[in-house]
């Protein structure tokens, strides 16, 4: 029946017409749409009219030929990343717990969706075997706000998705301006689905994994966040308008490649995945420019 709000939104190319659409996935039938599409399952989707911010579910059914980023680049004004936001990650890095969130930004040109629709492309100047992964919970804002109190912050959340904060480590450590090394084109994969805040009871109780070429390299829980989502939104909105469509990459847990023994870095042909409970699996492939 038309008129209901979406809970599990995907953008996709339809098998029927080869065109991009916004749709609603039946999460009971397809709990991990990323894996289902990779397997070649015929995933049915109810078309959503409007945008991801105001869309309504219809009864019209199409099937996914290719997954796209849940948000179009034009819908994302800015990606705000949070560094060192997990206690266990700070411990493994032997760094002090920060008093305030550590912020960097990625331009929206960093945004890509799940493979094979998009690929993490390592630019020539950082093809130095230090490109790293960071599995993170992505938080998407559904309306603009400024000076948002913590008690009202969740009212601004549209939904949640998997994200990967791809980082060029050698470039990162050249200076303290990490936005450059973390904001390269294709360095912000998100997807495969955007789950509404109503469909996730507690975003601070989600298991997150990074899977590198079939091996689990990160396995943590969002309960280990130093600054939770309301604190992040409230902090970032101080004197600053957070626009509708802003993505907050909320930080990563332990197990990033540069801190592993031996170290792990992303190279041509690699498969890197971010799996989050109740959301699904973001699948990315890597290639050199």
C-alpha positions as CSV (number, residue, x, y, z in Angstrom):
1,X,0.0,0.0,0.0
2,X,1.3,3.4,-0.9
3,X,1.9,6.2,1.6
4,X,4.0,4.5,4.3
5,X,7.5,5.7,5.3
6,X,10.5,3.6,4.3
7,X,12.6,1.7,6.9
8,X,15.3,0.1,4.8
9,X,16.1,2.3,1.8
10,X,18.3,1.3,-1.1
11,X,19.2,3.1,-4.3
12,X,19.6,0.7,-7.2
13,X,19.6,0.1,-10.9
14,X,16.5,-1.9,-11.8
15,X,16.7,-5.1,-13.9
16,X,13.4,-4.1,-15.6
17,X,14.4,-0.7,-17.0
18,X,18.2,-0.1,-16.3
19,X,17.4,3.1,-14.5
20,X,18.2,4.3,-11.0
21,X,15.5,4.1,-8.3
22,X,14.9,4.5,-4.6
23,X,13.3,1.5,-3.0
24,X,12.3,-0.2,0.2
25,X,13.8,-3.7,1.0
26,X,11.9,-6.2,3.0
27,X,14.4,-6.7,5.8
28,X,12.7,-9.9,7.0
29,X,13.2,-11.5,3.6
30,X,16.5,-9.8,2.7
31,X,18.3,-9.2,6.1
32,X,21.6,-8.5,4.2
33,X,20.9,-7.0,0.8
34,X,24.6,-6.6,0.1
35,X,25.4,-10.3,0.4
36,X,22.1,-11.2,-1.4
37,X,23.0,-9.0,-4.5
38,X,26.5,-10.4,-4.5
39,X,25.2,-13.9,-4.6
40,X,23.0,-13.1,-7.6
41,X,19.7,-13.4,-5.7
42,X,16.7,-11.7,-7.4
43,X,16.1,-9.1,-4.7
44,X,12.7,-7.5,-5.0
45,X,12.2,-3.9,-3.9
46,X,9.2,-1.7,-3.5
47,X,9.7,1.6,-5.3
48,X,9.9,4.7,-3.1
49,X,8.6,8.0,-4.5
50,X,10.2,11.3,-3.6
51,X,13.7,11.5,-2.0
52,X,15.3,9.7,0.8
53,X,14.3,12.6,3.1
54,X,10.5,12.5,2.3
55,X,10.0,9.2,0.3
56,X,6.9,7.1,0.5
57,X,6.7,3.4,-0.2
58,X,4.5,2.3,-3.1
59,X,3.3,-1.1,-4.2
60,X,5.3,-1.1,-7.4
61,X,8.0,-3.8,-7.4
62,X,11.3,-3.8,-9.2
63,X,14.4,-6.0,-8.9
64,X,17.9,-5.0,-8.1
65,X,20.5,-5.3,-11.0
66,X,23.1,-3.1,-9.2
67,X,23.3,-1.4,-5.8
68,X,24.2,2.3,-5.6
69,X,25.1,4.5,-2.7
70,X,21.9,5.0,-0.5
71,X,22.4,8.7,-0.9
72,X,23.2,10.5,-4.1
73,X,26.3,12.7,-4.0
74,X,24.1,15.8,-4.6
75,X,22.1,14.9,-1.4
76,X,25.3,15.0,0.8
77,X,26.6,18.4,1.7
78,X,29.6,17.1,3.7
79,X,30.9,14.0,5.4
80,X,32.1,14.7,9.0
81,X,34.5,12.1,10.3
82,X,35.3,11.4,14.0
83,X,38.8,10.2,15.0
84,X,39.7,8.2,18.1
85,X,36.1,7.6,19.3
86,X,36.5,4.1,20.7
87,X,38.1,3.2,24.0
88,X,39.7,0.0,22.7
89,X,41.1,1.8,19.6
90,X,42.7,4.4,21.8
91,X,44.2,1.7,23.9
92,X,45.7,-0.2,21.0
93,X,47.1,3.0,19.6
94,X,48.5,3.9,23.1
95,X,46.8,7.3,22.9
96,X,45.1,9.3,25.7
97,X,41.3,9.4,25.7
98,X,40.3,12.7,24.1
99,X,38.4,15.3,26.1
100,X,36.4,16.4,23.0
101,X,35.6,14.7,19.7
102,X,38.4,14.8,17.1
103,X,36.9,16.1,13.8
104,X,38.0,15.8,10.2
105,X,36.0,16.2,7.0
106,X,35.6,14.4,3.7
107,X,34.2,16.2,0.7
108,X,31.1,14.6,-0.9
109,X,33.3,13.7,-3.8
110,X,34.7,10.9,-1.6
111,X,31.3,9.2,-1.5
112,X,30.8,5.9,-3.3
113,X,28.5,2.9,-3.0
114,X,28.9,-0.8,-2.8
115,X,31.0,-2.7,-5.4
116,X,30.7,-3.5,-8.3
117,X,28.9,-0.2,-8.8
118,X,31.8,1.7,-7.3
119,X,35.4,0.9,-6.4
120,X,37.9,2.2,-3.9
121,X,40.5,3.8,-6.2
122,X,44.0,4.5,-4.7
123,X,45.4,7.6,-6.4
124,X,48.9,7.4,-7.9
125,X,50.5,9.7,-5.3
126,X,49.5,7.4,-2.4
127,X,50.3,4.0,-4.0
128,X,52.8,3.4,-1.2
129,X,51.2,0.4,0.5
130,X,49.8,2.4,3.4
131,X,46.1,2.7,2.4
132,X,44.0,1.6,5.3
133,X,40.4,0.6,6.2
134,X,38.2,1.8,9.1
135,X,34.8,0.1,9.6
136,X,32.4,2.6,11.0
137,X,28.7,3.2,11.7
138,X,27.5,6.0,9.4
139,X,24.9,8.4,10.8
140,X,22.8,10.4,8.3
141,X,21.0,13.6,9.3
142,X,17.5,14.2,8.0
143,X,17.1,17.9,8.8
144,X,19.3,20.9,9.4
145,X,20.2,22.1,12.9
146,X,22.5,24.4,14.8
147,X,23.3,24.5,18.5
148,X,21.4,21.2,19.0
149,X,21.0,20.1,22.6
150,X,22.0,16.5,23.3
151,X,18.4,15.6,24.5
152,X,17.1,16.7,21.0
153,X,19.9,15.3,18.9
154,X,18.3,12.0,17.9
155,X,15.4,14.0,16.4
156,X,17.8,15.0,13.6
157,X,18.9,11.5,12.7
158,X,17.4,10.1,9.5
159,X,19.1,6.7,9.6
160,X,22.2,4.5,9.8
161,X,24.4,2.8,7.3
162,X,27.8,1.0,7.0
163,X,30.7,3.2,6.2
164,X,34.4,2.8,5.6
165,X,36.8,5.6,6.4
166,X,39.6,4.8,3.8
167,X,42.8,6.5,4.9
168,X,46.2,7.1,3.2
169,X,48.4,6.6,6.3
170,X,51.8,7.9,5.0
171,X,50.2,11.1,3.8
172,X,48.1,11.3,7.0
173,X,51.2,11.4,9.2
174,X,53.0,14.1,7.2
175,X,51.1,16.7,9.1
176,X,48.1,17.2,11.4
177,X,45.7,18.2,8.6
178,X,44.2,14.7,8.2
179,X,41.2,15.8,6.1
180,X,43.4,15.7,3.0
181,X,44.7,12.1,3.5
182,X,41.2,10.9,4.5
183,X,39.2,12.9,2.0
184,X,40.5,11.5,-1.3
185,X,38.0,10.6,-4.0
186,X,36.3,7.2,-3.4
187,X,37.5,7.2,0.3
188,X,34.0,7.1,1.7
189,X,32.1,4.0,0.7
190,X,28.6,3.7,2.3
191,X,25.8,1.2,2.1
192,X,24.3,-1.1,1.1
193,X,21.1,0.1,2.8
194,X,20.1,3.1,4.9
195,X,18.1,1.9,7.9
196,X,15.8,4.4,9.5
197,X,16.3,5.3,13.2
198,X,12.9,3.8,13.9
199,X,14.1,0.4,12.7
200,X,17.2,0.3,15.0
201,X,16.3,0.3,18.7
202,X,19.7,1.2,20.0
203,X,22.5,2.3,17.7
204,X,24.9,2.0,20.6
205,X,24.5,-1.8,20.8
206,X,25.6,-2.8,17.3
207,X,28.3,-5.3,16.4
208,X,30.7,-4.0,13.7
209,X,33.1,-6.0,11.6
210,X,35.7,-5.3,9.0
211,X,36.5,-8.3,6.7
212,X,39.6,-8.2,4.6
213,X,39.9,-10.8,1.8
214,X,37.6,-13.1,3.8
215,X,39.3,-12.6,7.2
216,X,37.8,-10.7,10.1
217,X,40.2,-7.9,11.0
218,X,37.9,-5.7,13.1
219,X,35.2,-6.9,15.5
220,X,33.8,-4.4,18.0
221,X,30.6,-2.9,19.3
222,X,29.3,0.6,19.2
223,X,28.8,0.4,22.9
224,X,32.5,1.1,23.2
225,X,32.1,4.7,21.8
226,X,33.8,7.4,23.8
227,X,31.3,10.0,22.5
228,X,27.9,8.7,21.7
229,X,25.8,9.9,18.8
230,X,23.8,12.6,20.6
231,X,27.1,14.0,22.0
232,X,28.6,14.0,18.5
233,X,25.7,15.8,16.9
234,X,25.5,18.3,19.7
235,X,29.2,19.0,19.7
236,X,29.4,19.4,15.9
237,X,26.4,21.7,15.8
238,X,27.9,24.3,18.2
239,X,27.9,27.5,16.2
240,X,27.7,25.4,13.0
241,X,24.7,24.5,10.9
242,X,24.7,20.8,10.2
243,X,22.8,20.5,6.9
244,X,20.3,17.9,5.9
245,X,22.1,14.9,4.3
246,X,25.3,15.3,6.4
247,X,26.9,12.0,7.0
248,X,28.8,11.5,10.3
249,X,31.3,8.7,10.3
250,X,31.3,8.0,14.0
251,X,34.7,6.4,14.5
252,X,36.3,3.0,14.3
253,X,37.2,0.3,16.8
254,X,40.5,-1.7,17.2
255,X,42.1,-3.7,14.4
256,X,42.9,-1.1,11.8
257,X,45.6,-2.2,9.4
258,X,48.4,0.0,10.5
259,X,48.2,-1.2,14.1
260,X,48.1,-4.9,13.3
261,X,51.1,-7.2,13.4
262,X,51.9,-7.8,10.7
263,X,50.4,-4.6,9.2
264,X,47.6,-4.9,6.6
265,X,47.0,-2.4,3.8
266,X,44.7,-2.1,0.9
267,X,46.1,-3.1,-2.5
268,X,44.9,-3.9,-6.0
269,X,42.2,-6.6,-6.2
270,X,41.6,-6.6,-2.4
271,X,38.1,-7.2,-1.0
272,X,37.2,-5.1,2.1
273,X,33.8,-5.4,3.8
274,X,32.1,-3.6,6.6
275,X,29.4,-5.7,8.3
276,X,27.1,-4.1,10.9
277,X,24.3,-6.0,12.7
278,X,20.8,-5.0,11.6
279,X,22.2,-3.1,8.6
280,X,24.1,-5.6,6.4
281,X,27.4,-5.8,4.5
282,X,29.1,-3.0,2.6
283,X,31.3,-4.7,-0.1
284,X,34.1,-2.8,-1.7
285,X,36.9,-3.8,-4.1
286,X,40.2,-1.9,-4.4
287,X,42.2,-0.9,-7.5
288,X,45.1,1.4,-8.2
289,X,44.5,4.5,-10.4
